[in-house]
Amino acid sequence: MNCTDININIDRFLERELVSDDLIAFKQHIATCNECSAKLQAAQFILSGLQQLPVPPPSVDFEQRVFAEVRKQHKETQPQHHAFRFATGFATAALASLAIWLVSSTYFPDTIIEQPQVISVAMNQAQTVRLMFDSESDIERVNLSIDLPHNMQLEGYPGRNELSWQTRLQKGHNVLALPIMAIEAGQGELLARLSYGDKVKTLLIVLKTTVDGAQRYQLDEAKST
Amino acid sequence: MGIVNIWPFNKGPHSQFEDLVRPHLNKLYKLAYRFTGQRDDAEDLVQDLLLKIYPRLQEMQKIDKLSHWLSRVLYHLFIDQVRRQQRSPIGPMNDEEAIYETHASPTAGPSEIANSEITLQQINTAIQKLSEDHRTLIILHDVEGYSLQEINDMTGIATGTIKSRLSRARSNLRETLLKEEPKLTEYVNKGTRL
């Protein structure tokens, strides 16, 4: 190979596409030609630099902002296939010991708070509020109801501030994961009622709209309230 | 004992959309930044992408390689914007490539130059000076590591064409850098690293 060949084949060399005789010829020329050797090293140097080019992180609220804009421009539509069953005909069996916990975590619950808390909820972006019900045994047909404050909404159910349904509790942990979003400023109470026979457990949580639109629950604030 | 979810209702479409897209958001932002070179523009591009694809939620839920699909849509959205702005569109070879041909002389060797102060910023700046099609190929292949086949899937440009354009793009980038920082080669020879 001569210098022109090297020029032509530098990229093939960088892509490791040169084989057998071509590769040997390329290396032989590079070993004897300072100019081509320098060109190759410059090419490798630039390629290495390209692979190191940094990307500045996006804005802190980037994720929240882009998803909120999608929600704003594509209004939520009411799901078609969900039917609510209102609780009637309670069974009379004794209620097993139930503990109600508020679990504050965007993902799987890893923190349990024993008392109702103040939770900050972002505008127009659903975040999951998890309530955990511990049951000592399996219980069929437990009635659950949710009352939401006027400034909050369950995702997918605009205009529905009260929901009730029957469910089955299994022995151990049972989680009620509510996709809640704030629709206007302010704060109010979320009431979760669990009833079975003549037993009723009620959990009250204060939900307030975040000022800064922060997504995550304000655990510290909740603990100090 | 496991945890049983007793919320009986499906997530709404917005949450489904966010669950689907969120894992890819950083990659999309990064790619958008590579394309645009500005954080705000990159964020706007991703925003436009999400607004554009939201109505296609059901289609997205069936896509195996969603990351590739999203990257492809992002790429085309970027190209559309570039074309609207009447800058250099992706497409046929442009004048810059003809210029490259004249600059591609083997005598353009930089061996006699002294120490260089080339930085990543200079490389970044040099990339921005490339034509849109060359810059995109450099970004996709040399920066982001997409294979030629993946670039073909994304852009629709034939692999052979990508290869030849990429080679020209690299040469142009080298030319640009050497023109502005003619000490590069010797700098490299002295073992300095970025």
HADDOCK unambig.tbl for C-alpha pairs under 7 A between the chains (distance, minus, plus):
assign (segid A and resid 3 and name CA) (segid B and resid 106 and name CA) 6.85 0.50 0.50
assign (segid A and resid 4 and name CA) (segid B and resid 106 and name CA) 6.01 0.50 0.50
assign (segid A and resid 7 and name CA) (segid B and resid 106 and name CA) 6.60 0.50 0.50
assign (segid A and resid 11 and name CA) (segid B and resid 167 and name CA) 6.30 0.50 0.50
assign (segid A and resid 35 and name CA) (segid B and resid 109 and name CA) 6.31 0.50 0.50
assign (segid A and resid 35 and name CA) (segid B and resid 111 and name CA) 5.58 0.50 0.50
assign (segid A and resid 38 and name CA) (segid B and resid 111 and name CA) 6.32 0.50 0.50
assign (segid A and resid 38 and name CA) (segid B and resid 185 and name CA) 5.54 0.50 0.50
assign (segid A and resid 38 and name CA) (segid B and resid 189 and name CA) 6.73 0.50 0.50
assign (segid A and resid 39 and name CA) (segid B and resid 109 and name CA) 6.76 0.50 0.50
assign (segid A and resid 39 and name CA) (segid B and resid 185 and name CA) 6.63 0.50 0.50
assign (segid A and resid 41 and name CA) (segid B and resid 188 and name CA) 6.48 0.50 0.50
assign (segid A and resid 42 and name CA) (segid B and resid 184 and name CA) 6.64 0.50 0.50
assign (segid A and resid 42 and name CA) (segid B and resid 185 and name CA) 5.22 0.50 0.50
assign (segid A and resid 42 and name CA) (segid B and resid 188 and name CA) 6.23 0.50 0.50
assign (segid A and resid 43 and name CA) (segid B and resid 174 and name CA) 6.99 0.50 0.50
assign (segid A and resid 45 and name CA) (segid B and resid 188 and name CA) 6.80 0.50 0.50
assign (segid A and resid 47 and name CA) (segid B and resid 142 and name CA) 6.78 0.50 0.50
assign (segid A and resid 49 and name CA) (segid B and resid 120 and name CA) 6.10 0.50 0.50
assign (segid A and resid 49 and name CA) (segid B and resid 194 and name CA) 6.46 0.50 0.50
assign (segid A and resid 50 and name CA) (segid B and resid 142 and name CA) 6.41 0.50 0.50
assign (segid A and resid 50 and name CA) (segid B and resid 143 and name CA) 5.25 0.50 0.50
assign (segid A and resid 51 and name CA) (segid B and resid 142 and name CA) 6.60 0.50 0.50
assign (segid A and resid 51 and name CA) (segid B and resid 143 and name CA) 4.89 0.50 0.50
assign (segid A and resid 53 and name CA) (segid B and resid 120 and name CA) 6.14 0.50 0.50
assign (segid A and resid 55 and name CA) (segid B and resid 30 and name CA) 6.51 0.50 0.50
assign (segid A and resid 58 and name CA) (segid B and resid 39 and name CA) 6.55 0.50 0.50
assign (segid A and resid 66 and name CA) (segid B and resid 47 and name CA) 5.35 0.50 0.50
assign (segid A and resid 70 and name CA) (segid B and resid 50 and name CA) 6.82 0.50 0.50
assign (segid A and resid 70 and name CA) (segid B and resid 51 and name CA) 5.54 0.50 0.50
assign (segid A and resid 71 and name CA) (segid B and resid 14 and name CA) 6.72 0.50 0.50
assign (segid A and resid 82 and name CA) (segid B and resid 9 and name CA) 6.74 0.50 0.50
assign (segid A and resid 155 and name CA) (segid B and resid 12 and name CA) 5.84 0.50 0.50
assign (segid A and resid 156 and name CA) (segid B and resid 12 and name CA) 4.62 0.50 0.50
assign (segid A and resid 167 and name CA) (segid B and resid 6 and name CA) 6.65 0.50 0.50
assign (segid A and resid 172 and name CA) (segid B and resid 1 and name CA) 5.91 0.50 0.50
assign (segid A and resid 173 and name CA) (segid B and resid 2 and name CA) 6.69 0.50 0.50
assign (segid A and resid 173 and name CA) (segid B and resid 3 and name CA) 4.87 0.50 0.50
assign (segid A and resid 173 and name CA) (segid B and resid 4 and name CA) 6.46 0.50 0.50
assign (segid A and resid 174 and name CA) (segid B and resid 3 and name CA) 5.29 0.50 0.50
assign (segid A and resid 174 and name CA) (segid B and resid 4 and name CA) 4.56 0.50 0.50
assign (segid A and resid 174 and name CA) (segid B and resid 5 and name CA) 5.87 0.50 0.50
assign (segid A and resid 174 and name CA) (segid B and resid 6 and name CA) 6.43 0.50 0.50
assign (segid A and resid 175 and name CA) (segid B and resid 3 and name CA) 6.43 0.50 0.50
assign (segid A and resid 175 and name CA) (segid B and resid 4 and name CA) 5.79 0.50 0.50
assign (segid A and resid 175 and name CA) (segid B and resid 5 and name CA) 4.76 0.50 0.50
assign (segid A and resid 175 and name CA) (segid B and resid 6 and name CA) 5.82 0.50 0.50
assign (segid A and resid 176 and name CA) (segid B and resid 5 and name CA) 5.81 0.50 0.50
assign (segid A and resid 176 and name CA) (segid B and resid 6 and name CA) 5.16 0.50 0.50
assign (segid A and resid 176 and name CA) (segid B and resid 7 and name CA) 5.12 0.50 0.50
assign (segid A and resid 177 and name CA) (segid B and resid 5 and name CA) 6.96 0.50 0.50
assign (segid A and resid 177 and name CA) (segid B and resid 7 and name CA) 5.91 0.50 0.50
assign (segid A and resid 178 and name CA) (segid B and resid 7 and name CA) 6.99 0.50 0.50
